[in-house]
């Protein structure tokens, strides 16, 4: 046995003579690892080794080629025997080898091609990992990474709006689903021994597997894999993407409005350490409701579908104002379906105004970000991921949806109503300079502490609440971003906005007044009060 010291970290990367595996070896070498470059073809492996050592001649002793055909049990046994002869421990195993050779669907896939795909993507990976457990047990990192894909997610592939919903490659998809299941089971069995076993999705990368049609550079994808596999501490039994926003993938999940949640393979218990963030962002959606029994099941389904698809950690707080149409009972049924961790209910004795609904709802929020939106389907949850991206890109304190920028719009309103809203926003922008193009909008994302601050100084009730929030935010110099949205008039029920709902903010020189929703006079008076 060749001598290795306790300080020497050792890694094996399968399928490493090209693509993501090749660059993963490069990054591991640069981290000081002794790396075994697994290659089905030894000649190609040696060629890759020579390329990697250009400019790294001093690392020649740290890079070894391991002839390994992951689809052959004999080759696996020979490779493992070589490893046992040369090293006394292994720290990191990266199962990168994979193939996609059959672009057909479930009906037309050939048995021989399915077997060939599973031999490499699943069976061979399982057998190799099993045989290397003894070496990994005496390593210091005890890290196993299975390179996987979103195409292995049952949840995503069952969702019609998933970008690859109509893609075929049944054998490849199924093999990655099986690989994800192996990740979870192995992680559970090895958890007591401080192993970290995870599936990683490097993204749609330019490789031979997809004929270089990917959008990501393989060296970038490889860096994510190498960094994750070698981190000092970290999670296990997870499925992770490059952005670090997904601490655990729900491999199997079935939610419906009529059925119970069937299974979640794992829970959000850990977070990744990336971008200097010590904890995962959580988003609380506040939904004030009054007579929304028909809309509520639909909006909750849409929220869950959009945010699960985009791996957003969220909860919904329903603030229910004693609706006579049974909205509370519907909310309670939805809570049973989606779980109390996702749906929280605050029942109030009657209509107490929109502003107070937000004030009460934020007290039940556990997220560090708050999303305000309507429950009547006028705000589509598909814009929420865009809000989140905007916030992260520009480090905003607030992101608000706007109907009045390119890409935005209003549907279901008559000409007079559209004109009223546009004129009102124009007057407001001229006199108040609120810093946003849609002052009367109500679809927004806030930092929790920012929302709490604005609520504490807000004097308005009802729908004037939203207008004053933007004016106050501008006065406090909070950074506000805007995302174009489409606003659709409510489908079911009637508007919650009535003549008594909108009240002017009080001031020493004027008393609170009410006024009709469709009168431009109300906007003029509001502007005077807020100014």
Buried (B, 14 or more C-beta within 10 A) or exposed (E): EEEBEEEBBBBBBBBBBBBBBBBBBBBBBEBEBBBBBBBBEEEEBBBBBEEBBEEEEEBEEBBBBBBBBBBBBEBBEBBBEBBBEBBBBBBBBBBBBBBBEBBBBEEEBEEEBBEBBBBBBBBBBBBBBEBBBEBBBEBBBBBBBBBBBBBBBBBBBEBEEBEBEEBBBBBBBBBBBBBBBBBBBBBEEBEEEEBBBBBBBBBBBBBEBEEEEBEBEBBBBBBBBBBBBBBEEBBBBBBBBBEBBBBBBBBBBEBEEEEEBEEBBBEBEBBBBBEEEEEBBBBBBBBBBBBBBBBBBBBBBBBBBBBBBBBBBBBBBBBBBEBEBBBBEBBBBBBEBBBEEBBBBBBBEEBBBBBBBBBBBBEBBEBBBBBBBBBBBBBBBBBBBBBBBBBBEEEBBBBBBBBBBEEBBBEEBEEEBEEBBBEBBBBBBEBBEBBBBBBBBBBBBBBBEBBBBBBEEBBBBBBBBBBBBBBBBBBEEBBBBBBBBBBBBBEBBEEBEEEEBBBBBBEEEEEEEEBEBEEEEBBBBBBEBBE
